Amino acid sequence: MRVRGGTKAWTAVWLLLLVAIQAAGFYLVWRYSLHTVTGQWLDTAALAGNQIGQEQIQEPVSRILNAVSVLSLLAATLVIGFIALIRGRVALAITAILLIGGANVTTQLLKFFLIRPDFGIDPERSGAGNSLPSGHAAVAASVAVALVLVLPRKGRALAALLGAGYAAAAGVATLSAGWHRPSDAVAAFLVVGIWAGIAGLLLLFTQRAQAQVEPAEAHRVSLVILGVGGLLLCLATGAALAWLAGQTAIPPDELRARTLFIAYAGSAAGITGAMALVMTSVLVTLHRLVPSQKG
C-alpha cells in the first residue's frame, strides 16, 4: 500500500518516542551506575565475578575483542555503504554511515566528558576514571544495526538475530576481559539505539511519495524472539540486582563465589537483554522506513 502522510507522521512520532525512551534509559544508567554508591558497588561486583571460569572463555573473548578495531570499523562501514549503493539506495547508504559515525563519535565524547565520582568502591580502578559508554560495544552494535538497515528484506530478520547476538557477545566480552563494567556496555547500546532512531527519521523524511509498504513485510517472528527474549533477560537481571542490593555492605573483594557469579551472570543477561531490545526498536519500524518498493 502507498505510504500516506498520516502514516508517516505516526511513524515519526513513534521514532521520537523510541529515541526519548532510550535517552531516558541512558540517563538512568549513567546516573545510577556512576553517581550512586549502590550502582558502583553492583558494577564492581559484576566485574569481580568475571574471574569465575575465566580460563575456559579467555580464548573466545580475546577473539571477539580483537576483531573490534578502528580498521575493522572502517572496513565494515565501507561494506555497509556499498551494499546500500548496489541496491540503488543512496540515502540509505548515507544514513547508515551517519549512524555508525554518529554513534561512535558520541560514545567517545561522552566517555571523555562524563565524570565517575570516587566513592571508594573500586580503589583498584579509581585512577582510570570514567569508562562509560564502552567503545567496543558501540562499534559492534552500530555495525550490526547499520547492516540490518541496508540488507534486503529477506536478509533482515536473520541479520537482526545474528547482529544482536554478536553485539551482545562483544559487550559481555568486555566484561569478561575486565575492560568494562556492565553499565558501560548497556549505555553504549542505548547510544546506538538513539542514533538508530535519528537515522530512521532521516530515512522517513527522504522517502519518496510513491514508496509502497506492505504490513506483511514486518518481521514478526524475529520481533517476538528479540522483544520477549530481551524483556525476560532484563527481568532476570532485575531479580539478580534486587538480591544483590542486600549485600552492598560487604566490600566486593570479600564476596563469596556464589554472589560474584550472580552479579556476573545477571549483568551478562542485562547486557544481552538490552541489545535485544535495542534491535527490536530498530526492526519494529524498519519495513516502513526502507520499503521494498521505493517508488
Backbone hydrogen bonds, N-H to C=O, Kabsch-Sander energy under -0.5 kcal/mol:
donor,donor_aa,acceptor,acceptor_aa,energy
3,V,211,A,-1.9
4,R,2,R,-0.7
8,K,4,R,-2.3
9,A,5,G,-2.1
10,W,6,G,-2.2
11,T,7,T,-2.3
12,A,8,K,-2.3
13,V,9,A,-2.2
14,W,10,W,-2.4
15,L,11,T,-2.4
16,L,12,A,-2.4
17,L,13,V,-2.2
18,L,14,W,-2.3
19,V,15,L,-2.4
20,A,16,L,-2.5
21,I,17,L,-2.6
22,Q,18,L,-2.3
23,A,19,V,-2.4
24,A,20,A,-2.4
25,G,21,I,-2.3
26,F,22,Q,-2.4
27,Y,23,A,-2.2
28,L,24,A,-2.4
29,V,25,G,-2.5
30,W,26,F,-2.8
31,R,27,Y,-3.0
32,Y,28,L,-2.7
33,S,29,V,-2.5
34,L,30,W,-1.9
35,H,30,W,-0.6
35,H,31,R,-1.5
36,T,32,Y,-0.7
40,Q,36,T,-2.1
41,W,37,V,-2.3
42,L,38,T,-2.6
43,D,39,G,-2.1
44,T,40,Q,-2.3
45,A,41,W,-2.7
46,A,42,L,-2.2
47,L,43,D,-2.1
48,A,44,T,-2.3
49,G,45,A,-1.7
50,N,47,L,-0.9
51,Q,48,A,-1.2
52,I,49,G,-1.5
53,G,51,Q,-0.5
54,Q,51,Q,-1.4
56,Q,53,G,-0.6
57,I,53,G,-1.0
58,Q,54,Q,-1.1
61,V,57,I,-2.2
62,S,58,Q,-2.2
63,R,59,E,-2.1
64,I,60,P,-2.3
65,L,61,V,-2.4
66,N,62,S,-2.6
67,A,63,R,-1.3
68,V,65,L,-1.0
69,S,67,A,-0.8
73,L,69,S,-2.2
74,L,70,V,-2.4
75,A,71,L,-2.4
76,A,72,S,-2.6
77,T,73,L,-2.4
78,L,74,L,-2.2
79,V,75,A,-2.2
80,I,76,A,-2.6
81,G,77,T,-2.5
82,F,78,L,-2.3
83,I,79,V,-2.4
84,A,80,I,-1.8
85,L,81,G,-2.0
86,I,82,F,-2.5
87,R,83,I,-0.9
88,G,85,L,-1.7
89,R,84,A,-2.7
90,V,88,G,-0.8
93,A,89,R,-2.0
94,I,90,V,-2.3
95,T,91,A,-2.4
96,A,92,L,-2.6
97,I,93,A,-2.1
98,L,94,I,-2.3
99,L,95,T,-2.4
100,I,96,A,-2.2
101,G,97,I,-2.8
102,G,98,L,-3.2
103,A,99,L,-2.5
104,N,100,I,-2.0
105,V,101,G,-2.5
106,T,102,G,-2.4
107,T,103,A,-2.0
108,Q,104,N,-1.9
109,L,105,V,-2.3
110,L,106,T,-2.7
111,K,107,T,-2.3
112,F,108,Q,-1.6
113,F,109,L,-2.4
114,L,110,L,-2.8
119,F,117,P,-0.8
125,R,122,D,-1.4
126,S,122,D,-0.5
126,S,123,P,-0.6
128,A,125,R,-1.3
129,G,125,R,-0.6
129,G,126,S,-0.9
134,S,184,D,-2.1
138,A,134,S,-1.8
139,V,135,G,-2.3
140,A,136,H,-2.2
141,A,137,A,-2.5
142,S,138,A,-2.6
143,V,139,V,-2.1
144,A,140,A,-2.1
145,V,141,A,-2.6
146,A,142,S,-2.4
147,L,143,V,-2.2
148,V,144,A,-1.8
149,L,145,V,-1.8
150,V,146,A,-1.7
151,L,147,L,-1.5
155,G,152,P,-1.4
156,R,152,P,-0.8
156,R,153,R,-0.9
157,A,153,R,-0.7
159,A,155,G,-2.0
160,A,156,R,-2.9
161,L,157,A,-1.9
162,L,158,L,-2.8
163,G,159,A,-3.0
164,A,160,A,-2.2
165,G,161,L,-2.0
166,Y,162,L,-2.6
167,A,163,G,-2.6
168,A,164,A,-2.5
169,A,165,G,-2.4
170,A,166,Y,-2.2
171,G,167,A,-2.3
172,V,168,A,-2.8
173,A,169,A,-2.3
174,T,170,A,-1.7
175,L,171,G,-1.1
176,S,172,V,-2.8
177,A,173,A,-2.4
178,G,175,L,-0.9
179,W,174,T,-2.0
180,H,174,T,-1.8
184,D,181,R,-0.9
185,A,181,R,-1.1
186,V,182,P,-2.0
187,A,183,S,-2.5
188,A,184,D,-1.8
189,F,185,A,-2.2
190,L,186,V,-1.9
191,V,187,A,-2.0
192,V,188,A,-2.1
193,G,189,F,-2.4
194,I,190,L,-2.3
195,W,191,V,-2.1
196,A,192,V,-2.3
197,G,193,G,-1.9
198,I,194,I,-2.0
199,A,195,W,-2.7
200,G,196,A,-2.3
201,L,197,G,-1.9
202,L,198,I,-2.0
203,L,199,A,-2.4
204,L,200,G,-2.2
205,F,201,L,-2.2
206,T,202,L,-1.4
207,Q,204,L,-0.8
211,A,208,R,-1.5
212,Q,293,Q,-2.8
213,V,1,M,-3.0
217,E,214,E,-2.3
218,A,215,P,-1.8
220,R,218,A,-1.7
223,L,219,H,-2.2
224,V,220,R,-2.4
225,I,221,V,-2.4
226,L,222,S,-2.8
227,G,223,L,-3.0
228,V,224,V,-2.3
229,G,224,V,-0.6
229,G,225,I,-1.6
230,G,226,L,-2.4
231,L,227,G,-2.2
232,L,228,V,-2.5
233,L,229,G,-2.2
234,C,230,G,-2.2
235,L,231,L,-2.4
236,A,232,L,-2.2
237,T,233,L,-2.1
238,G,234,C,-2.5
239,A,235,L,-2.3
240,A,236,A,-2.2
241,L,237,T,-2.9
242,A,238,G,-2.4
243,W,239,A,-2.0
244,L,240,A,-2.5
245,A,241,L,-2.1
246,G,243,W,-1.0
247,Q,244,L,-2.6
248,T,245,A,-0.8
250,I,247,Q,-2.3
254,E,251,P,-2.3
255,L,252,P,-1.2
260,L,256,R,-2.3
261,F,257,A,-2.5
262,I,258,R,-2.2
263,A,259,T,-2.2
264,Y,260,L,-2.5
265,A,261,F,-3.3
266,G,262,I,-2.5
267,S,263,A,-1.7
268,A,264,Y,-2.5
269,A,265,A,-2.2
270,G,266,G,-1.9
271,I,267,S,-2.6
272,T,268,A,-2.2
273,G,269,A,-2.9
274,A,270,G,-2.5
275,M,271,I,-1.9
276,A,272,T,-2.2
277,L,273,G,-2.1
278,V,274,A,-2.1
279,M,275,M,-2.5
280,T,276,A,-1.9
281,S,277,L,-2.1
282,V,278,V,-1.1
283,L,279,M,-2.6
284,V,280,T,-2.1
285,T,282,V,-0.7
286,L,282,V,-0.6
287,H,283,L,-0.5
288,R,285,T,-1.3
289,L,285,T,-1.5
290,V,286,L,-2.8
293,Q,212,Q,-0.9
294,K,292,S,-1.0
